[in-house]
């Protein structure tokens, strides 16, 4: 069996490549001799790992993907395509695919790092920077762009954008295909989303609203983020939604750099977008990044993007990220040792992360490639602010990071040495089990119950949806997990259930809150229960008088009058405050200090059926016995008194 690549002129050339048969068996096909064809047991053309030295081979351990460079591969093809691939030894070749066929063409000479032009008709490289407009226009309908890294990773990926000839002409090589390669006609404006990604007057790129990028006049190379939805004239992508493309801008081009994050050195790389959508990386020269950032973690040539977390990161420099919002800085380690002073959560002179106040335990960046775990003590000055008092933070030490591990739920701890291992099965002596929630750990109780992490009312972390939380004498309502909780500012009762009821009352001008120790359980209200929440005939109710309970049900929602009593939470204490106006709901009862019916007096139905409900003009029905059934009150700021005769 032999493979041939055939041109449009009818001429064919025998080439090497790979095929798959109907039974999904894979074969290498030699370019010169059928006797040299090989099956997948051969280790010269098949491999079990994808490194640049194995480029040009099929990876048996990864579904027979075709390796094109360090950790870069493509699935065995099911359709026609072509690309540049490293041949595993000397250079880059044009790879052509069809269903179940990969053919490896001749080497394309002089492929360089960075941007390359390739005439796919002649399979030759075009040096864009030194080519004038005539040279580019002569091959424009066959010109493809490739961005390459040839030193270490040895990969090339097809790219798109704008190029500038040596005599200053600008050409567009778009993602929409060769048929649309053309000289650029400059737009006249950068004012709307339809202009984004387009060159306009002054040879400027309209990157986004009010962001215009020029070709630099020197050798400066800068990366930007193009994240607008695609428009017809945008060359960088054909996607129409959720577009995020890294654009590299240099003196002679503006193109997609689609290998930028794949070719970073091993380590942690922290980036932030500037206001002009420029990528800034924390480095020896850029020493501070404020606001939202992300980290690219590269291990053994494989890079992944993650959100920045509080902790320490390492590549050629040390970096610390802390605070809310997170700020990342180039970090200088302490001149002290962990055992010389209390520097919990700092890196000491020996590159140790100090875990306790005496320096007897510490962690460090892991060197063997296997993550290690440790517990860090609470400290009020710690950068790990989610670790609460009397709890510990679970530190995961990797080669390039020291972070809180939020994914592990149970660990085994030797309480003598504080050595930590993830729990598998049961914890064997002398270790004991600790349970962890979002990276904060505590000893599991003898009853086998894990501790519940305390709600952080500032951030809303670990706060149940629709819950109340009492912090000292301040009550917070947490509507949604992860959203900051709101401080309660009303006087009244706030009910979770019949056993958990909070109250807030005024002490002078200060609002002080607490929780009810117990709830009375009686057959009816009494003088002692006026203004209080109680179980009346097995129904949670508010007593508005000595014999009138208002059951806390949906049918009884409304505005009521409650009698005053010395020491009640509403502050109805005589001296013009004989009654109070309250809003009654199923779970909340509050003093209605802003009530206004736009009448001189407030009228109340005090009949047996009315139960001291406030009458609303044009809505409520007046009691039949107006003399005995209606109460007339003079009210201000939620407090009422009987009008003077």
C-alpha positions as CSV (number, residue, x, y, z in Angstrom):
1,X,0.0,0.0,0.0
2,X,1.2,3.5,-0.8
3,X,0.0,7.1,-0.3
4,X,0.1,9.9,-2.8
5,X,-0.6,13.7,-2.5
6,X,-2.0,15.1,-5.8
7,X,-2.2,18.7,-6.9
8,X,-4.8,20.4,-9.0
9,X,-2.4,20.1,-12.0
10,X,-2.9,16.3,-11.8
11,X,0.7,15.6,-10.6
12,X,1.0,13.3,-7.6
13,X,3.8,12.7,-5.2
14,X,4.3,9.6,-3.1
15,X,4.3,10.6,0.6
16,X,4.5,9.0,4.1
17,X,1.5,8.9,6.4
18,X,-1.0,6.9,8.5
19,X,-4.2,5.2,7.7
20,X,-7.0,3.5,9.8
21,X,-9.0,0.5,8.4
22,X,-12.6,-0.4,9.1
23,X,-11.6,-2.4,12.2
24,X,-9.9,0.6,13.7
25,X,-6.4,-0.8,13.2
26,X,-3.7,1.8,12.5
27,X,-0.8,1.6,10.1
28,X,2.2,3.7,9.1
29,X,2.7,3.9,5.3
30,X,6.2,4.6,4.1
31,X,7.1,7.1,1.4
32,X,9.4,4.8,-0.5
33,X,8.8,1.1,0.2
34,X,5.8,-1.0,1.0
35,X,8.2,-3.3,2.9
36,X,8.7,-0.5,5.4
37,X,5.0,-0.1,6.2
38,X,4.4,-0.7,10.0
39,X,1.5,-1.6,12.3
40,X,0.8,0.0,15.6
41,X,3.2,-2.2,17.5
42,X,6.2,-0.4,15.9
43,X,7.8,2.2,18.3
44,X,9.5,4.2,15.5
45,X,6.1,5.6,14.2
46,X,3.8,4.9,17.2
47,X,4.3,6.2,20.8
48,X,2.7,6.3,24.2
49,X,3.4,9.9,25.0
50,X,3.3,13.2,23.0
51,X,6.6,15.2,23.3
52,X,8.3,17.2,20.6
53,X,10.7,14.3,20.0
54,X,7.7,12.1,19.3
55,X,6.0,14.6,17.0
56,X,4.9,13.0,13.7
57,X,3.9,9.8,15.5
58,X,0.5,8.3,16.5
59,X,-0.1,8.2,20.3
60,X,-1.4,4.7,21.2
61,X,-2.3,5.8,24.7
62,X,-4.5,8.7,23.6
63,X,-6.9,7.2,21.0
64,X,-4.2,7.3,18.3
65,X,-4.1,11.1,18.1
66,X,-1.4,12.5,15.8
67,X,1.3,14.3,17.8
68,X,2.3,17.6,16.3
69,X,4.5,19.0,19.2
70,X,5.0,19.0,22.9
71,X,1.6,17.9,24.4
72,X,0.0,19.1,21.2
73,X,-2.0,16.6,19.1
74,X,-5.0,16.3,16.9
75,X,-7.6,13.4,16.7
76,X,-7.2,10.9,13.9
77,X,-9.1,12.8,11.1
78,X,-12.6,12.3,9.9
79,X,-12.5,15.1,7.3
80,X,-10.2,17.0,5.0
81,X,-7.8,19.6,6.4
82,X,-4.2,20.6,6.6
83,X,-1.7,22.1,9.0
84,X,1.9,22.4,9.9
85,X,3.4,19.7,12.1
86,X,6.9,19.0,13.5
87,X,8.5,16.0,12.0
88,X,10.1,14.9,15.2
89,X,13.7,15.6,14.1
90,X,14.5,18.5,11.8
91,X,11.6,20.7,10.8
92,X,8.0,21.4,9.9
93,X,6.0,19.6,7.2
94,X,2.6,20.3,5.6
95,X,0.3,17.6,7.0
96,X,-2.8,16.9,4.9
97,X,-5.8,14.9,6.2
98,X,-8.9,13.2,4.9
99,X,-11.2,10.7,6.5
100,X,-9.0,8.0,8.2
101,X,-5.9,9.3,6.3
102,X,-2.9,11.4,7.4
103,X,-0.3,12.2,4.7
104,X,3.0,13.9,5.6
105,X,4.3,16.2,2.8
106,X,7.7,17.7,2.2
107,X,9.4,19.9,4.8
108,X,8.8,23.6,4.5
109,X,12.2,25.3,4.9
110,X,13.1,28.1,7.2
111,X,10.0,28.0,9.5
112,X,10.9,30.5,12.3
113,X,9.5,31.3,15.7
114,X,6.6,33.8,15.7
115,X,4.6,34.6,12.6
116,X,5.1,32.7,9.3
117,X,3.5,33.0,6.0
118,X,3.1,29.8,3.9
119,X,2.2,29.6,0.3
120,X,0.2,26.4,0.4
121,X,0.4,26.0,-3.4
122,X,4.2,25.7,-3.5
123,X,4.6,24.6,0.1
124,X,7.1,27.4,0.7
125,X,7.6,30.0,3.5
126,X,7.1,33.7,2.8
127,X,9.0,36.1,5.0
128,X,6.3,38.7,5.6
129,X,8.4,41.4,7.2
130,X,10.8,41.6,4.2
131,X,8.2,41.1,1.5
132,X,6.8,44.1,-0.3
133,X,3.2,44.5,-1.4
134,X,3.8,43.1,-4.9
135,X,5.3,39.9,-3.4
136,X,2.5,39.4,-1.0
137,X,-0.2,40.1,-3.6
138,X,1.4,37.6,-6.0
139,X,0.6,34.8,-3.5
140,X,-2.3,36.3,-1.6
141,X,-4.9,33.8,-2.8
142,X,-2.7,30.9,-1.5
143,X,-1.3,32.6,1.6
144,X,-1.9,31.1,5.1
145,X,-0.4,32.4,8.4
146,X,1.0,30.1,11.1
147,X,2.2,31.1,14.5
148,X,5.1,28.9,15.6
149,X,7.3,28.1,18.6
150,X,10.4,26.3,17.3
151,X,12.8,26.3,20.2
152,X,11.3,24.1,22.9
153,X,7.7,23.1,22.1
154,X,8.0,22.9,18.3
155,X,4.4,23.6,17.4
156,X,2.7,25.7,14.7
157,X,-0.9,26.7,14.6
158,X,-2.7,28.4,11.8
159,X,-3.6,32.0,12.7
160,X,-5.5,35.0,11.2
161,X,-5.4,38.8,11.3
162,X,-3.6,41.7,9.6
163,X,-0.1,41.8,8.1
164,X,2.0,44.8,6.9
165,X,4.3,44.6,3.9
166,X,7.8,46.1,3.9
167,X,6.4,49.0,1.9
168,X,3.5,49.7,4.3
169,X,0.6,48.0,2.6
170,X,-1.8,46.2,4.9
171,X,-3.5,42.9,4.1
172,X,-6.3,40.9,5.8
173,X,-5.9,37.1,6.2
174,X,-9.2,36.2,7.8
175,X,-10.5,33.1,9.6
176,X,-13.3,32.9,7.0
177,X,-10.9,31.4,4.4
178,X,-8.4,32.0,1.6
179,X,-11.1,33.3,-0.7
180,X,-11.4,36.4,1.5
181,X,-7.7,37.3,1.7
182,X,-7.5,40.9,0.5
183,X,-5.9,44.3,0.8
184,X,-7.4,46.3,3.7
185,X,-9.8,49.1,3.1
186,X,-9.7,51.2,6.2
187,X,-12.9,51.9,8.1
188,X,-13.7,55.5,8.9
189,X,-14.8,55.1,12.6
190,X,-14.5,53.1,15.8
191,X,-17.9,53.9,17.4
192,X,-20.1,50.8,17.5
193,X,-19.8,47.0,18.0
194,X,-19.9,46.5,14.2
195,X,-16.5,48.3,14.1
196,X,-14.8,46.0,16.6
197,X,-11.9,44.1,15.1
198,X,-11.7,46.4,12.1
199,X,-8.8,48.7,11.1
200,X,-9.8,52.3,10.7
201,X,-8.3,55.7,9.9
202,X,-4.7,55.9,11.0
203,X,-4.1,52.1,10.7
204,X,-5.6,51.6,14.2
205,X,-7.4,48.5,15.4
206,X,-10.8,49.1,16.8
207,X,-10.5,46.6,19.7
208,X,-13.6,47.6,21.7
209,X,-15.5,50.6,22.9
210,X,-13.0,53.6,23.2
211,X,-10.1,51.2,22.8
212,X,-7.9,51.8,19.8
213,X,-4.6,50.0,19.1
214,X,-1.8,51.1,16.8
215,X,1.0,49.1,15.1
216,X,4.0,50.0,17.2
217,X,6.9,51.9,15.7
218,X,9.5,49.6,17.2
219,X,10.0,45.9,18.1
220,X,7.5,46.0,21.0
221,X,5.2,42.9,21.1
222,X,2.0,43.2,23.2
223,X,-0.9,40.8,23.8
224,X,-4.5,42.0,23.9
225,X,-7.8,40.3,24.5
226,X,-10.4,40.6,21.7
227,X,-13.7,39.5,23.4
228,X,-16.4,41.0,21.3
229,X,-18.9,39.0,19.3
230,X,-17.8,38.5,15.8
231,X,-18.8,40.8,13.0
232,X,-18.6,40.1,9.3
233,X,-15.5,42.1,8.7
234,X,-13.6,40.8,11.8
235,X,-10.6,38.7,10.6
236,X,-9.7,37.0,13.9
237,X,-12.5,34.5,14.3
238,X,-15.8,33.3,12.8
239,X,-17.4,32.6,16.1
240,X,-20.4,34.7,16.9
241,X,-20.7,34.5,20.7
242,X,-18.6,34.2,23.8
243,X,-15.5,35.3,21.8
244,X,-12.2,35.5,23.7
245,X,-9.2,35.6,21.4
246,X,-5.7,36.7,22.3
247,X,-4.4,39.2,19.7
248,X,-0.6,39.8,19.4
249,X,0.3,43.2,18.1
250,X,3.7,43.9,16.6
251,X,5.3,46.3,14.1
252,X,4.3,44.2,11.1
253,X,1.2,42.3,12.2
254,X,-1.9,42.0,14.4
255,X,-2.8,38.3,14.6
256,X,-4.2,35.6,16.9
257,X,-1.5,34.1,19.1
258,X,-3.1,30.8,19.7
259,X,-0.1,29.1,21.3
260,X,0.8,31.9,23.8
261,X,-0.5,30.1,26.9
262,X,0.7,26.7,25.6
263,X,4.3,27.8,25.5
264,X,4.8,29.4,28.9
265,X,7.6,28.0,31.0
266,X,6.7,25.6,33.8
267,X,5.4,27.5,36.9
268,X,2.6,29.9,37.9
269,X,1.9,32.8,35.6
270,X,-0.5,35.5,37.0
271,X,-2.2,37.7,34.5
272,X,-4.6,40.6,34.6
273,X,-6.3,42.6,31.9
274,X,-5.7,46.3,31.9
275,X,-8.4,48.8,31.1
276,X,-7.2,48.7,27.5
277,X,-7.6,44.9,27.4
278,X,-3.8,44.5,27.5
279,X,-2.5,41.4,29.2
280,X,-0.1,42.2,32.1
281,X,1.8,39.4,33.8
282,X,3.1,39.7,37.3
283,X,6.9,39.8,36.9
284,X,10.1,41.3,38.0
285,X,9.1,44.5,36.4
286,X,5.3,44.5,36.9
287,X,5.2,43.9,40.6
288,X,1.5,44.6,41.5
289,X,-1.7,43.5,39.9
290,X,-4.9,44.7,41.5
291,X,-8.4,43.4,40.9
292,X,-9.6,40.3,39.0
293,X,-6.8,38.2,37.7
294,X,-6.2,34.6,36.5
295,X,-3.3,32.2,36.8
296,X,-1.9,29.9,34.1
297,X,-0.4,26.9,35.8
298,X,2.2,25.0,33.7
299,X,3.4,21.5,34.8
300,X,5.6,19.4,32.5
301,X,4.7,21.6,29.5
302,X,0.9,21.3,30.1
303,X,-0.8,24.6,31.0
304,X,-4.2,25.2,32.5
305,X,-6.1,28.4,33.3
306,X,-7.6,28.9,36.8
307,X,-9.0,31.7,38.8
308,X,-6.5,33.3,41.2
309,X,-7.0,32.3,44.9
310,X,-5.5,33.6,48.1
311,X,-2.0,32.1,48.6
312,X,1.5,31.9,47.2
313,X,2.6,31.2,43.7
314,X,6.1,30.6,42.2
315,X,8.0,30.6,39.0
316,X,11.2,32.7,38.5
317,X,9.7,35.1,41.2
318,X,7.7,34.6,44.4
319,X,4.1,35.9,44.3
320,X,1.5,36.5,47.0
321,X,-2.2,37.0,46.4
322,X,-4.4,38.2,49.2
323,X,-7.1,40.5,50.3
324,X,-10.7,41.2,49.1
325,X,-10.7,42.0,46.3
326,X,-7.6,40.0,45.7
327,X,-4.3,41.8,45.0
328,X,-1.3,40.0,43.7
329,X,2.2,41.3,44.3
330,X,5.8,40.2,43.8
331,X,6.6,38.9,47.2
332,X,9.8,39.3,49.2
333,X,10.1,36.5,51.8
334,X,10.7,37.3,55.5
335,X,14.2,37.8,56.8
336,X,13.1,35.8,59.9
337,X,12.6,32.1,60.4
338,X,9.3,30.5,61.4
339,X,10.8,29.8,64.8
340,X,12.1,33.3,65.4
341,X,8.8,35.1,65.6
342,X,5.1,34.7,65.0
343,X,4.7,35.0,61.2
344,X,1.8,32.6,60.5
345,X,0.9,32.6,56.8
346,X,4.2,34.2,55.7
347,X,7.1,32.7,53.8
348,X,10.2,32.7,56.0
349,X,13.9,33.0,55.0
350,X,14.1,29.3,54.3
351,X,11.2,29.3,51.9
352,X,8.9,27.7,54.5
353,X,5.2,28.7,54.9
354,X,4.8,29.2,58.6
355,X,1.8,27.3,59.9
356,X,1.8,28.0,63.7
357,X,3.0,30.7,66.1
358,X,6.1,28.8,67.4
359,X,7.5,27.7,64.0
360,X,7.3,24.0,64.9
361,X,5.3,23.2,61.8
362,X,5.6,24.6,58.3
363,X,5.0,23.7,54.7
364,X,6.9,24.4,51.5
365,X,6.6,24.3,47.8
366,X,6.5,20.6,46.9
367,X,9.6,19.3,45.0
368,X,8.7,15.7,44.2
369,X,5.6,16.4,42.0
370,X,3.2,14.8,44.6
371,X,1.1,17.4,46.5
372,X,1.5,17.5,50.2
373,X,-1.0,18.7,52.8
374,X,-0.7,20.6,56.1
375,X,-2.9,22.5,58.5
376,X,-2.4,26.2,59.2
377,X,-3.5,27.8,62.4
378,X,-5.9,30.7,62.7
379,X,-4.2,34.1,63.1
380,X,-5.8,37.5,62.9
381,X,-3.1,38.8,60.5
382,X,-3.2,35.7,58.3
383,X,-3.7,36.2,54.6
384,X,-6.1,33.1,54.7
385,X,-9.0,35.1,56.2
386,X,-11.6,32.4,55.6
387,X,-9.9,30.3,58.4
388,X,-11.9,31.0,61.6
389,X,-10.9,31.0,65.2
390,X,-10.5,27.5,66.7
391,X,-10.4,26.0,63.2
392,X,-7.5,25.2,60.8
393,X,-7.0,25.8,57.1
394,X,-6.0,22.9,54.8
395,X,-2.9,23.9,52.9
396,X,-2.1,22.0,49.7
397,X,1.5,22.4,48.7
398,X,2.3,21.8,45.0
399,X,5.4,22.5,43.0
400,X,4.3,26.1,42.2
401,X,1.5,26.9,44.6
402,X,0.7,27.0,48.3
403,X,-3.1,27.4,48.5
404,X,-6.1,26.4,50.6
405,X,-7.6,23.1,49.3
406,X,-11.3,23.5,49.1
407,X,-12.1,20.1,47.6
408,X,-11.0,17.6,50.3
409,X,-13.7,16.8,52.9
410,X,-12.0,14.5,55.3
411,X,-8.3,14.2,56.4
412,X,-6.3,12.1,58.9
413,X,-4.3,14.2,61.4
414,X,-1.5,13.2,63.7
415,X,-2.2,15.7,66.5
416,X,1.4,15.2,67.9
417,X,3.2,16.1,64.7
418,X,0.3,17.7,62.8
419,X,1.1,15.6,59.8
420,X,-1.8,15.4,57.4
421,X,-2.9,12.8,54.9
422,X,-6.2,12.7,52.9
423,X,-8.6,10.2,54.4
424,X,-9.0,6.9,52.6
425,X,-11.1,4.4,54.5
426,X,-10.6,5.0,58.2
427,X,-7.9,7.0,60.0
428,X,-5.5,4.6,61.8
429,X,-3.8,5.3,65.1
430,X,-2.2,7.7,66.0
431,X,-4.2,9.8,63.6
432,X,-7.7,11.2,64.1
433,X,-10.3,12.3,61.6
434,X,-10.8,16.0,60.8
435,X,-13.7,17.2,58.6
436,X,-13.2,20.1,56.2
437,X,-15.6,22.5,54.6
438,X,-14.3,24.8,51.8
439,X,-10.8,24.3,53.1
440,X,-11.5,25.0,56.8
441,X,-11.1,22.0,59.1
442,X,-12.0,20.9,62.6
443,X,-12.0,17.7,64.6
444,X,-14.8,15.4,63.8
445,X,-16.9,14.9,67.0
446,X,-17.2,11.6,68.8
447,X,-20.8,11.3,67.6
448,X,-19.4,11.2,64.1
449,X,-20.8,14.7,63.1
450,X,-18.7,17.0,61.0
451,X,-18.5,20.6,62.3
452,X,-20.6,23.2,60.4
453,X,-18.5,26.0,59.0
454,X,-19.6,29.4,60.4
455,X,-21.4,31.7,58.0
456,X,-19.3,34.6,56.8
457,X,-21.8,37.5,56.7
458,X,-19.4,39.8,54.9
459,X,-19.0,37.5,51.8
460,X,-22.0,35.2,52.2
461,X,-19.8,32.2,52.1
462,X,-21.2,29.1,53.9
463,X,-24.5,31.0,54.6
464,X,-27.7,29.2,53.9
465,X,-30.1,30.8,51.5
466,X,-32.8,32.8,53.4
467,X,-31.1,32.5,56.8
468,X,-30.6,34.8,59.8
469,X,-27.3,35.0,61.6
470,X,-26.6,36.7,65.0
471,X,-23.2,38.2,65.4
472,X,-22.8,39.6,68.9
473,X,-25.9,42.0,69.1
474,X,-26.2,42.5,65.3
475,X,-28.6,40.4,63.2
476,X,-27.9,39.6,59.5
477,X,-30.2,38.3,56.9
478,X,-28.5,36.2,54.1
479,X,-30.7,36.0,51.1
480,X,-28.4,34.0,48.9
481,X,-25.3,31.9,49.4
482,X,-22.3,33.8,48.2
483,X,-23.9,37.3,48.4
484,X,-23.1,39.6,51.2
485,X,-25.6,39.4,54.1
486,X,-27.6,42.5,55.0
487,X,-27.8,43.9,58.5
488,X,-31.3,44.0,60.0
489,X,-32.4,47.5,60.8
490,X,-36.0,47.1,62.0
491,X,-37.4,46.7,65.5
492,X,-39.3,43.4,65.7
493,X,-39.3,39.6,65.6
494,X,-37.6,37.5,62.9
495,X,-38.8,33.9,62.9
496,X,-37.0,30.8,61.5
497,X,-39.4,28.3,63.2
498,X,-41.1,28.0,66.6
499,X,-37.8,27.1,68.3
500,X,-35.6,29.7,66.6
501,X,-36.8,33.3,66.9
502,X,-34.7,36.4,66.8
503,X,-35.6,39.9,68.0
504,X,-34.3,43.4,67.6
505,X,-35.0,46.3,69.9
506,X,-33.8,49.8,70.5
507,X,-31.4,50.6,73.4
508,X,-31.3,54.4,73.2
509,X,-30.4,55.0,69.6
510,X,-28.7,51.7,69.2
511,X,-30.4,48.6,67.7
512,X,-29.6,45.5,69.7
513,X,-30.6,42.0,68.7
514,X,-30.8,38.6,70.3
515,X,-32.6,35.3,70.3
516,X,-35.5,34.1,72.4
517,X,-34.4,31.6,75.0
518,X,-37.9,30.0,75.0
519,X,-41.4,30.6,73.7
520,X,-44.4,30.5,76.0
521,X,-47.0,27.8,75.3
522,X,-50.5,28.9,76.6
523,X,-54.1,28.6,75.8
524,X,-54.6,32.3,75.4
525,X,-52.7,35.6,75.6
526,X,-52.3,37.4,79.0
527,X,-51.0,40.7,80.3
528,X,-47.6,39.1,80.6
529,X,-47.6,38.0,76.9
530,X,-48.7,41.3,75.4
531,X,-46.3,42.2,72.6
532,X,-44.7,38.8,72.6
533,X,-44.6,35.8,70.2
534,X,-46.1,32.7,71.9
535,X,-47.6,29.4,71.1
536,X,-51.3,30.0,71.6
537,X,-53.4,26.8,71.3
538,X,-50.5,25.2,69.4
539,X,-50.3,28.0,66.9
540,X,-47.4,30.5,66.8
541,X,-49.0,33.9,67.4
542,X,-48.3,37.5,68.4
543,X,-50.3,38.8,71.3
544,X,-51.6,42.3,70.5
545,X,-53.7,42.5,73.7
546,X,-54.2,40.5,76.9
547,X,-56.8,38.3,75.2
548,X,-56.1,38.7,71.4
549,X,-53.6,36.5,69.6
550,X,-52.9,37.0,65.9
551,X,-51.9,33.6,64.5
552,X,-48.9,33.9,62.2
553,X,-50.6,32.6,59.0
554,X,-50.8,33.9,55.5
555,X,-54.5,34.8,55.9
556,X,-53.6,37.2,58.8
557,X,-51.0,39.3,57.1
558,X,-51.5,43.0,57.6
559,X,-51.1,46.0,59.8
560,X,-52.2,45.8,63.5
561,X,-52.2,47.8,66.7
562,X,-50.4,46.2,69.7
563,X,-50.9,47.4,73.3
564,X,-47.8,48.6,75.2
565,X,-46.1,46.8,78.0
566,X,-43.2,47.8,80.2
567,X,-40.1,46.2,78.7
568,X,-41.5,45.0,75.4
569,X,-39.2,45.0,72.4
570,X,-41.2,47.6,70.5
571,X,-40.5,50.4,73.1
572,X,-44.2,51.1,73.8
573,X,-43.8,52.5,77.3
574,X,-46.5,55.1,78.0
575,X,-46.0,58.9,77.9
576,X,-47.7,59.2,74.5
577,X,-46.8,55.6,73.5
578,X,-49.8,53.6,74.6
579,X,-49.9,51.5,71.4
580,X,-47.7,50.6,68.5
581,X,-48.4,49.9,64.8
582,X,-46.9,46.7,63.6
583,X,-46.6,44.8,60.3
584,X,-47.5,41.1,60.8
585,X,-46.3,38.5,58.3
586,X,-45.8,34.7,58.7
587,X,-42.1,35.1,59.6
588,X,-41.6,38.7,60.4
589,X,-43.3,41.2,62.8
590,X,-41.9,44.7,62.7
591,X,-42.7,48.1,64.2
592,X,-44.2,50.2,61.3
593,X,-42.5,53.5,62.1
594,X,-43.4,55.1,58.7
595,X,-47.1,54.3,58.6
596,X,-49.2,57.1,57.1
597,X,-52.9,56.8,56.1
598,X,-53.0,60.5,55.1
599,X,-55.7,61.1,57.7
600,X,-55.7,62.9,61.0
601,X,-56.3,59.7,63.0
602,X,-55.7,56.0,62.7
603,X,-58.8,53.8,63.0
604,X,-58.6,50.3,64.3
605,X,-61.1,47.4,64.3
606,X,-61.1,46.2,67.9
607,X,-64.0,43.9,67.5
608,X,-63.7,40.2,68.2
609,X,-63.3,39.4,64.5
610,X,-61.2,42.5,63.8
611,X,-58.5,41.7,66.3
612,X,-57.0,45.2,66.3
613,X,-56.4,45.4,62.6
614,X,-55.8,48.9,61.2
615,X,-58.6,50.0,58.9
616,X,-57.6,51.3,55.5
617,X,-59.7,54.0,53.8
618,X,-61.5,52.7,50.7
619,X,-60.5,49.1,51.5
620,X,-61.5,48.0,54.9
621,X,-65.1,47.4,56.1
622,X,-66.0,49.3,59.2
623,X,-67.2,47.3,62.3
624,X,-71.0,47.1,62.8
625,X,-70.8,48.5,66.3
626,X,-68.8,51.7,65.6
627,X,-68.9,52.8,69.3
628,X,-67.5,49.7,70.7
629,X,-65.8,48.1,67.7
630,X,-63.7,51.0,66.4
631,X,-60.7,52.5,68.2
632,X,-59.5,56.0,67.2
633,X,-55.8,56.8,67.7
634,X,-53.4,59.6,67.1
635,X,-50.1,58.2,65.8
636,X,-46.6,59.3,65.0
637,X,-43.5,57.3,64.0
638,X,-45.3,54.0,64.7
639,X,-46.5,54.9,68.2
640,X,-50.1,55.9,69.1
641,X,-52.1,57.4,71.9
642,X,-55.8,58.1,72.6
643,X,-56.6,61.6,71.2
644,X,-57.4,64.3,73.8
645,X,-61.1,64.9,74.3
